[in-house]
């Protein structure tokens, strides 16, 4: 894992996210040059997924475990924990994320639903 970096901007005081939990986040994803390639901030609905289920890139899985509700975290994710040697394109074939790109995300953890035991 090269250059994987987790920086807490604000530590939340809520539930700590763990594998198996469903999390609700808002985020902004940028390329190293500052280009925003994806964001949920314009949506009223947060992005929801379950940690550890392979629904998102591995850098998100690893970067959000241990984060607390109400927190904000900056993730710097190398390509080997993101999309690797493949371009990510839109439906028209336009490149959104180039091959081997390092990705940066600012993520706000809004809610954690604990895995049913």
N, C-alpha and C positions, 0 to 999 in steps of 0.2 A: 504494500500500500504506500504509494508515494504521494507526499504532500497532502494527506488527508488532515484537515484541521477543523476543530470545533471551538467556537468562541461564544461564551454566554454574554449576550448584550445586557440582558436583564434576567435574573433568576426568579422564576415563578414561585408561588407559595402553595400551589395546589398539588394534586396527585402526580406522582412520578410515573412516566410512561415506561412500560416494559414490553418485551415481545409477547404477542397475543392480545394486547390491548388495542382497541379501536381509538384512533386519534383524529381530532378535527383541527386543522391548521389553516392559516393564511400565510402566503409566501410570495416572494419575488425571486425569480431566478435570472441571473445575469451571466454573461460571458466575461472573460478577463478584460475585454475592451469596454465593458460597461453596458453593452447591448442587452436589453431585457428580452429574453426569449420566452418567458412564461410568467404569469402572475395570477393569483386568485383574488387580489385586493379589489378588483373592480366588481367582483361578484358578491352578492349578499350571502350566498351559501359558502361556508368553508369547505376546503377539500378534506375528504374523509378516507381513511384507509386503515387496515389492520397491520400493525407491526409484525414482521416475521413471516408474512404470507407471500412475499415476492410481488406485491402490487405496485411497488415503486422501486427506483434504483437502489442498489445496495448502500450507497452513501447516505441516503435518507434513512434507511433502516438503522444503520449504525449510528448516525448522527442524532437521531431523536430519542433513542433509548436513554433513559436517565433524566431526560428533560422534564421539567415540572409545568403543570398548567399555569398559564399566565406569563410564562417565560418567553424570551426572544433569543434566538440563537442564530449565529452566522456559521454556515457550513462552507468549507472550501473542499470540493470533491474532485479528486483526480479522475481522469477518464476511465481507469480500470475499475472504478466503483460507480461509473455512470454508464455511458453508451459505448465506451471503448473505441475500436478502430472504425466504427460505422457512423456515417452521417445520419442524423435524424432529420427527416423531411416532412413537410406538410402534405396534404392530399394532392397538391399540384406539383409535387416534386421539388419544391424550393427548400434549400437547406436551412433548417432552424438552428441546429447545433452541429457544428462541423466535427468530423472525425477527430478523436484524440483530444477533445476539448476538456479543459478543467472548468468546472461549473461552480458558481457561487450562489448560495441561497440565504436569504434572510427569512427565518421561519418564526411565526408566532404560534405557540401551542395554546389553543383556545379551550380544548376539552379532552379529557381522557376517560373512556369507558373501559373499566377493568374487565379482563377476560372472565367469563363465567367459570366458577370453579365447581 
